[in-house]
Amino acid sequence: MIGAEHAALALRGLGKRFDAKVAVARVDLEVPAGSFYGLLGPNGAGKTTTLSMAVGLLRPDAGAAWVLGHDVWADPVRAKQLLGVLPDGVRLFDRLSGAELLAYHGLLRGMEQAVVDQRAGELLDVLALADAGRTLVVDYSAGMKKKIGLACALLHGPRLLVLDEPFEAVDPVSAALIRDILQRYVAGGGTVVFSSHVMEVVERLCSHVAILADGTIKRVGTLDQVRGDRSLEEVFVEVVGGRTATGEELAWL
């Protein structure tokens, strides 16, 4: 085990229950610094709940989370200074233009106006959003919204990015651009953790993988350790289950 003080993200006994439903069952996970880490799982596995607790958006019923050695709940200000987050389904301040939204995020974080302006301009250019001009974020396409959300997460120069389904509903061009930026970020010493259920994307990008199902970690390790001599999809289906025969039931097809 790496230890919470050395891992980019460390979860210990993280748990969450909603009424009678156990969403996350005391999860332990360590993300090495400099890794590209994929959190895999079917819909309803607990991925969003786990990541929301890990970054301070949802208070856990049990356990703790550390970002680069800083307790997310005991020392949230310092932890969040080191952390960039792209939540899934969280509303942006979408009655602003992209440039205005980035300026708002920068000022909320106490950044200097000149630094915000410089970084915002660079991010809008690199993410191919500069041409949107005065268009409000509410009128952005799904891919553009993912990209401006990523820009907000990157603006303050975090050392850890936690992204919930960053490629969901994104067109191939935007997805390729996001992949390039994330790979460049990791090559520069950053750490990325992202959730997905798309095996192809995870196999292409990730150095490490964890498979989450029914609120518990079923498999964890480097990509090669988890998949062995099989495809990641084969391992995922075996671990998660749920595949049924389609013989007599659909004979009418």
C-alpha positions in Angstrom: 0.0 0.0 0.0 1.3 3.5 -0.9 0.0 5.3 2.2 -2.4 8.3 2.2 0.5 10.8 2.5 2.1 9.6 -0.7 -0.9 8.8 -2.9 -2.5 11.4 -5.2 -5.8 10.2 -3.9 -6.4 7.8 -1.0 -9.8 6.4 0.1 -10.1 4.5 3.4 -13.3 2.8 4.4 -15.5 5.2 2.4 -19.1 4.4 2.7 -22.5 5.9 1.9 -26.1 4.7 2.4 -29.3 6.2 1.0 -32.1 4.9 3.2 -31.9 1.1 2.9 -29.7 1.2 -0.1 -25.9 0.8 0.4 -24.5 2.9 -2.5 -20.8 2.5 -1.5 -19.6 -0.2 0.9 -16.5 0.9 2.7 -14.2 1.4 -0.3 -10.4 1.4 0.0 -8.5 2.8 -3.0 -5.0 4.3 -3.6 -4.2 6.3 -6.8 -0.5 6.7 -7.4 0.8 10.1 -8.2 1.4 10.5 -12.0 -1.1 7.8 -12.9 -4.0 7.8 -15.4 -6.6 5.9 -13.3 -9.8 4.5 -14.6 -12.7 3.7 -12.3 -14.9 1.3 -14.2 -18.4 0.1 -13.3 -21.9 -0.4 -14.7 -24.6 2.1 -14.2 -25.6 2.2 -10.6 -22.3 0.7 -9.4 -21.5 3.7 -7.1 -18.9 5.5 -9.2 -20.4 8.9 -9.0 -21.2 8.6 -5.2 -17.6 7.4 -4.6 -16.0 10.3 -6.5 -18.4 12.8 -5.0 -17.3 11.8 -1.5 -13.6 11.7 -2.6 -13.6 15.3 -3.7 -15.8 16.8 -0.9 -19.1 17.2 -2.8 -20.9 14.5 -0.7 -20.3 13.8 2.9 -19.6 10.1 3.6 -21.3 8.2 6.3 -18.0 6.5 7.1 -14.3 6.6 6.1 -12.1 9.4 4.8 -10.4 10.7 1.7 -7.0 12.4 1.2 -5.7 14.4 -1.7 -1.9 14.4 -1.8 -1.8 13.9 1.9 -4.5 16.4 2.8 -7.8 15.2 4.4 -10.6 16.3 2.1 -13.0 16.8 5.0 -10.7 17.9 7.8 -8.6 20.3 5.6 -10.9 21.0 2.6 -9.4 24.4 1.6 -5.9 22.9 1.1 -7.2 19.7 -0.5 -9.3 21.6 -3.0 -6.5 23.9 -4.0 -4.7 20.8 -5.3 -7.8 19.3 -6.9 -9.7 19.9 -10.2 -13.2 18.4 -10.5 -15.5 17.7 -13.4 -18.7 16.4 -11.8 -21.3 14.5 -13.9 -24.6 16.3 -14.2 -23.8 19.3 -11.9 -25.2 22.5 -13.3 -22.7 25.2 -14.4 -23.4 28.9 -14.1 -24.6 28.6 -17.7 -26.0 32.1 -18.2 -22.4 33.3 -18.7 -20.2 33.0 -21.7 -17.2 30.6 -21.5 -14.8 33.5 -20.8 -17.1 34.9 -18.1 -17.5 31.5 -16.5 -13.7 31.0 -16.3 -13.3 34.5 -14.9 -15.9 33.7 -12.2 -14.2 30.5 -11.2 -10.8 32.1 -11.1 -12.0 35.0 -8.9 -13.9 32.5 -6.6 -10.5 30.8 -6.1 -8.8 34.1 -5.2 -6.6 34.1 -8.3 -5.2 37.3 -9.7 -7.3 38.8 -12.5 -4.3 39.0 -14.9 -3.5 35.3 -14.3 -7.1 34.3 -14.8 -7.3 36.2 -18.1 -4.1 34.7 -19.4 -5.0 31.1 -18.5 -8.6 31.5 -19.6 -7.5 32.7 -23.1 -5.1 29.8 -23.4 -7.7 27.2 -22.3 -10.4 28.6 -24.7 -7.9 28.4 -27.6 -6.6 24.9 -26.8 -10.1 23.5 -26.2 -11.4 25.1 -29.5 -13.9 27.3 -27.6 -12.6 30.7 -28.5 -14.8 30.9 -31.5 -17.9 30.6 -29.3 -17.4 34.3 -28.4 -20.3 35.7 -26.4 -22.4 32.5 -26.8 -23.8 31.5 -23.4 -22.8 28.2 -21.9 -26.5 27.2 -21.8 -26.5 27.2 -25.6 -23.3 25.1 -25.9 -23.4 21.6 -27.3 -22.8 18.6 -25.0 -19.2 18.4 -26.1 -18.6 22.1 -25.6 -20.1 21.9 -22.0 -17.7 19.1 -21.2 -14.8 21.1 -22.5 -15.7 24.3 -20.6 -16.2 22.2 -17.5 -12.7 20.7 -18.0 -11.3 24.3 -18.5 -12.8 25.3 -15.1 -11.2 22.2 -13.5 -7.8 23.1 -15.0 -7.8 26.8 -14.5 -6.0 26.9 -11.1 -3.3 24.4 -12.1 -4.3 21.5 -9.9 -2.1 18.4 -9.4 -5.0 16.0 -9.4 -8.0 15.9 -11.8 -11.1 13.9 -10.9 -13.5 13.6 -13.8 -16.9 11.8 -13.7 -17.8 10.4 -17.1 -15.8 13.1 -19.1 -16.5 11.4 -22.4 -20.2 10.8 -22.0 -22.3 12.3 -24.8 -19.2 13.8 -26.4 -18.6 13.8 -30.2 -15.5 12.1 -31.5 -13.6 15.3 -32.3 -14.2 16.7 -28.8 -13.3 13.4 -27.2 -10.0 13.2 -29.1 -9.2 16.7 -28.0 -10.0 16.0 -24.3 -7.9 12.8 -24.5 -4.9 14.8 -25.9 -5.1 17.4 -23.2 -5.4 14.8 -20.4 -2.4 12.8 -21.7 -0.4 16.0 -21.9 -1.4 16.8 -18.3 -0.3 13.4 -17.0 2.9 13.6 -19.0 3.6 16.9 -17.2 3.4 15.2 -13.8 -0.4 15.5 -13.1 -2.7 12.7 -12.0 -6.1 11.9 -13.6 -8.9 9.8 -12.1 -11.9 9.3 -14.3 -15.0 7.1 -14.2 -16.3 5.4 -17.3 -18.0 2.3 -18.6 -16.4 2.5 -22.0 -13.7 -0.1 -22.2 -12.0 1.2 -25.3 -11.3 4.6 -23.8 -10.0 3.1 -20.6 -7.7 0.6 -22.4 -6.4 3.4 -24.6 -5.7 5.9 -21.8 -5.2 4.2 -18.4 -2.2 2.9 -16.6 -4.3 1.7 -13.6 -7.9 0.4 -13.3 -10.4 -0.3 -10.6 -13.6 -2.2 -11.2 -16.5 -1.1 -9.0 -19.8 -3.1 -8.7 -22.5 -3.1 -6.1 -20.6 -0.4 -4.2 -17.4 -2.4 -3.7 -14.1 -2.7 -5.5 -13.9 -6.0 -7.3 -10.6 -5.7 -9.1 -7.8 -3.2 -8.8 -4.3 -2.8 -10.1 -2.3 -1.8 -13.2 -4.1 -2.2 -16.5 -2.0 -5.3 -17.3 -2.6 -6.8 -13.9 -6.4 -6.4 -14.1 -6.9 -7.7 -17.7 -4.1 -10.3 -17.8 -4.0 -12.0 -21.3 -7.7 -11.1 -22.0 -9.4 -7.9 -23.1 -10.6 -5.5 -20.4 -14.2 -6.0 -21.6 -14.0 -9.8 -21.0 -12.7 -9.2 -17.5 -15.3 -6.5 -16.8 -18.2 -8.7 -17.9 -17.0 -11.7 -15.9 -16.5 -9.5 -12.7 -19.7 -7.5 -13.0 -22.0 -10.3 -14.4 -25.4 -9.7 -15.8 -24.9 -11.3 -19.2 -27.7 -13.6 -20.1 -28.3 -16.1 -22.8 -30.4 -15.0 -25.8 -31.6 -18.3 -27.1 -35.2 -19.3 -26.8 -36.3 -16.0 -25.3 -35.8 -14.0 -28.5 -36.5 -16.7 -31.1 -38.9 -14.3 -32.8 -36.0 -12.1 -33.9 
